[in-house]
């Protein structure tokens, strides 16, 4: 589904000419979300993909977008987690400015969590980064994601059905 947030002045030219869209997919189990900022003719993106941090700077008080942004930060690609819940919790507590696989593994090794004894995967303690794990999205978050469609205008519904 796509949600059009409106136009912004991306190039600082004094005119809001760049349409911003948010696109998400949710099948009840897996969640993905991305954004796009179009050129003025809507023939090409100026920025797209995981550019929601950029979009947030233009919409700091947009309640719906900010709710979507928070869910994106925590649940985007929830089926592609490199760590067990305990490993992920510890990694998040490090507040790393930049993710580096080797640094994360070394940090987990220091606290004897590289192999999480409390999380059994394929019959043995799970070693960080050896499989893609799925984090279950809580029902309250699932319902919130499902509710976003009510914010789409009739025009937006038509565009989504056309695949535009």
C-alpha positions as CSV (number, residue, x, y, z in Angstrom):
1,X,0.0,0.0,0.0
2,X,1.1,3.6,-0.6
3,X,0.4,6.7,1.4
4,X,1.2,10.1,-0.2
5,X,2.2,12.5,2.5
6,X,2.3,15.6,0.4
7,X,4.9,17.7,-1.3
8,X,8.1,19.1,0.1
9,X,10.9,21.5,-1.0
10,X,13.6,18.8,-1.2
11,X,16.1,20.9,-3.2
12,X,15.5,24.1,-1.2
13,X,14.3,26.0,-4.3
14,X,11.5,27.8,-2.5
15,X,8.7,25.6,-3.9
16,X,7.1,22.4,-2.6
17,X,7.3,20.4,-5.8
18,X,8.5,17.0,-4.6
19,X,5.9,14.4,-3.8
20,X,6.6,12.1,-0.8
21,X,5.2,8.6,-0.5
22,X,5.5,5.8,2.0
23,X,5.0,2.3,0.8
24,X,4.4,-0.7,3.0
25,X,3.6,-4.4,2.8
26,X,2.2,-6.5,5.6
27,X,0.9,-10.0,5.1
28,X,-0.2,-10.4,8.8
29,X,3.2,-11.9,9.5
30,X,6.0,-10.0,7.8
31,X,6.4,-6.2,7.6
32,X,8.4,-4.0,5.2
33,X,8.2,-0.3,4.7
34,X,10.1,2.2,2.5
35,X,9.8,5.8,1.3
36,X,10.3,7.8,-1.8
37,X,10.8,11.5,-2.7
38,X,10.0,12.2,-6.4
39,X,11.4,14.8,-8.7
40,X,9.0,17.5,-9.8
41,X,7.7,15.7,-12.9
42,X,7.4,12.4,-11.0
43,X,9.6,10.6,-13.6
44,X,12.3,9.5,-11.1
45,X,13.0,9.4,-7.4
46,X,15.4,11.9,-5.9
47,X,15.7,9.5,-2.9
48,X,14.0,6.2,-2.2
49,X,14.2,3.1,-0.2
50,X,15.2,3.3,3.4
51,X,15.1,7.1,3.5
52,X,12.5,7.5,6.2
53,X,15.0,9.3,8.4
54,X,15.2,12.0,5.7
55,X,11.4,12.1,5.3
56,X,11.0,12.5,9.0
57,X,13.0,15.8,8.9
58,X,10.3,17.2,6.6
59,X,7.3,15.9,8.5
60,X,8.3,16.2,12.2
61,X,4.8,16.8,13.4
62,X,2.8,14.4,11.1
63,X,1.2,12.1,13.6
64,X,0.4,9.2,11.3
65,X,3.9,9.3,9.7
66,X,5.6,9.5,13.1
67,X,3.6,6.5,14.3
68,X,4.6,4.6,11.1
69,X,8.2,5.7,11.5
70,X,8.4,4.2,15.1
71,X,6.9,0.9,13.9
72,X,9.3,0.9,10.9
73,X,12.3,1.4,13.3
74,X,11.4,-1.6,15.4
75,X,9.6,-4.0,13.0
76,X,10.9,-3.5,9.4
77,X,12.1,-6.8,8.0
78,X,11.0,-8.5,11.2
79,X,11.6,-11.9,9.6
80,X,15.3,-11.1,9.0
81,X,16.8,-10.8,12.5
82,X,20.4,-11.9,13.0
83,X,20.0,-12.4,16.7
84,X,17.9,-14.1,19.3
85,X,15.6,-11.8,21.3
86,X,18.2,-11.6,24.1
87,X,21.0,-10.9,21.6
88,X,19.0,-8.2,19.9
89,X,18.1,-6.6,23.2
90,X,21.8,-6.4,24.2
91,X,22.9,-5.1,20.8
92,X,20.2,-2.3,21.0
93,X,21.4,-1.4,24.5
94,X,24.9,-0.7,23.0
95,X,23.5,2.3,21.0
96,X,26.0,1.8,18.3
97,X,26.2,4.7,15.8
98,X,27.0,2.2,13.0
99,X,26.3,-1.5,12.7
100,X,29.4,-3.6,12.2
101,X,28.9,-7.4,12.2
102,X,32.3,-8.2,13.6
103,X,32.1,-5.6,16.4
104,X,28.6,-6.9,17.4
105,X,29.9,-10.5,17.5
106,X,32.9,-9.5,19.6
107,X,30.6,-7.5,22.0
108,X,28.3,-10.6,22.4
109,X,31.4,-12.8,22.9
110,X,32.6,-10.6,25.8
111,X,29.4,-11.2,27.7
112,X,29.2,-14.9,26.7
113,X,26.1,-14.3,24.6
114,X,27.6,-15.1,21.1
115,X,25.9,-18.4,21.5
116,X,22.6,-17.8,23.3
117,X,22.1,-20.8,25.7
118,X,18.5,-19.6,26.4
119,X,17.5,-19.7,22.7
120,X,17.6,-23.1,21.0
121,X,17.6,-23.1,17.2
122,X,17.8,-26.4,15.2
123,X,18.5,-28.3,18.5
124,X,21.4,-26.2,19.7
125,X,22.1,-22.8,21.3
126,X,21.7,-20.1,18.7
127,X,24.9,-18.4,17.5
128,X,24.5,-14.8,16.4
129,X,24.3,-14.3,12.7
130,X,24.0,-18.0,11.6
131,X,20.4,-17.8,10.5
132,X,17.6,-15.4,9.8
133,X,15.2,-15.4,12.7
134,X,11.7,-13.9,12.8
135,X,10.6,-11.5,15.5
136,X,6.8,-11.9,16.2
137,X,5.0,-8.6,15.8
138,X,2.7,-8.1,18.8
139,X,-1.1,-8.1,17.9
140,X,-1.5,-4.4,19.0
141,X,1.2,-3.4,16.4
142,X,-0.3,-5.7,13.8
143,X,-3.7,-4.0,14.3
144,X,-2.0,-0.6,14.1
145,X,-0.4,-1.4,10.8
146,X,-3.7,-2.7,9.4
147,X,-5.4,0.5,10.5
148,X,-3.2,2.6,8.3
149,X,-5.4,1.8,5.2
150,X,-8.2,3.9,6.7
151,X,-6.1,7.0,6.1
152,X,-5.8,6.4,2.4
153,X,-8.1,8.6,0.3
154,X,-10.4,7.2,-2.3
155,X,-7.8,8.4,-4.9
156,X,-5.0,6.6,-3.1
157,X,-7.0,3.4,-2.9
158,X,-7.6,3.6,-6.7
159,X,-3.8,4.2,-7.3
160,X,-3.0,1.2,-5.1
161,X,-5.4,-1.1,-7.0
162,X,-3.9,0.1,-10.3
163,X,-0.4,-0.7,-9.0
164,X,0.7,2.9,-9.5
